[in-house]
């Protein structure tokens, strides 16, 4: 009979899986599905998850196996509850059947989501989804009438905490945890404060004395004194009693990590060097009486120098129509001084003519020269100790710079409890292990990828 039901409803179950798998776990139920279709959908989801988990190992497979077992219990309870009513929809079921119908759909969605995440190698998210589904399945089965409710721990998050960086609180997720009273939890042997509690989760603050004592990475034991609600049918009544149980969990604590950085940065900068040169010109032997000769001069600075200004120009002597100046800058490194040597001409007519005078010109000039030279600037040192950050910036503040070129060197000591690692970076080697340096526009940035330590 069961095989007939399964074959008859397989198409509806697959359709439900496709429809529910795309919805969030807390979505509204599909009340139009028959109870049999919901059962087939849950059964298919369990098989799908089992298939993808077969290739997994470690913690993921362990949590997955627990989920499969509890999901199978939900399926058995649901099938018993709907026996003879497989064609009924939600509105035709009684209260207990409706509760199982609702939980079975929610569990189907979570199983489908978990299977996808495991297939996609989602890691932590897959473990969380599997744990949530396992908690739901366990709640569903052991919340049925007159069933013993045994508290349990399914998962502790986060996986690890860094003292001095992370908020020192952990969430213990499981079932029937609302029975845990204040003062009933110890972490590392010290009473831990319960920050919040619900049936499926208690949030705990790690005692400061425990955190302060952490010197090396290690697992710290968590002990939870809870109450098991034992239920037993006596005649027509369900008798309830409580029995103390101790739950065990563990939290990985990492010691406080301290970074000590000592280093320096030093630029070179272009600096203007200045000097003055004096130039003199003498046209020499006087020219012919009727001469008119170009005496222009182009005076150039030595290679590497440029003309900043003509500081002074003076004609120191001239005759007849001779002239010189004004001087002007010609290009980056030369000065042009126009000049002409001109005679005074003749009196009379040849061959009895008389020379009135011969031309000549003299001048003196001072020129201011400049050139850029690269000079080392002041070295700026720094030292910093930090326990709550993994990136730093150090701006150079000593002086304004022109076309700077940078050098730097930094030692980063990473102290973790009683362990120490050292890394040296510089402008020549900016990445060493998890440490990276970069200097842009006079600001040295250093980052440590602490996940690689």
Secondary structure, DSSP 8 states (H G I E B T S, - for coil): -HHHHHHHHHHHHHHHHHHHHTS-TT----TTSBHHHHHHHHHHHHHHHHHHHTT--HHHHHHHHHHHHHHHHHHHHHHHHTTT-TT-BGGGS-HHHHHHHHHHHHHHHHHHHHHHHHHTT-THHHHHHHHHHHHHHHHHHHTSTT--B--EEEEEESSEEETTTS--EEEEEEESGGG--TT-EEETTEE-EEEEE-SSEEEEE--HHHHHT--S-EEEEEEEEEEEEEEEEETTEEEEEEEEEEEEEEEEEE--EEEEEEEEEEEEEEEEEEEEEEEEEE--S---TT-EEE--EEEE--TT-EEEEEEEEEEEEEETT-EEEEEEEETTTEEEEEEEEE--EEES-TTS-EEEE--EEEEEEEEEEEEEEEEE---EEEEEEESS-SEEEEE--SS--SS-EEEEEEEEEEEETTEEEEEEEESS--EETTEEEEEETTEEEEEE-GGG-
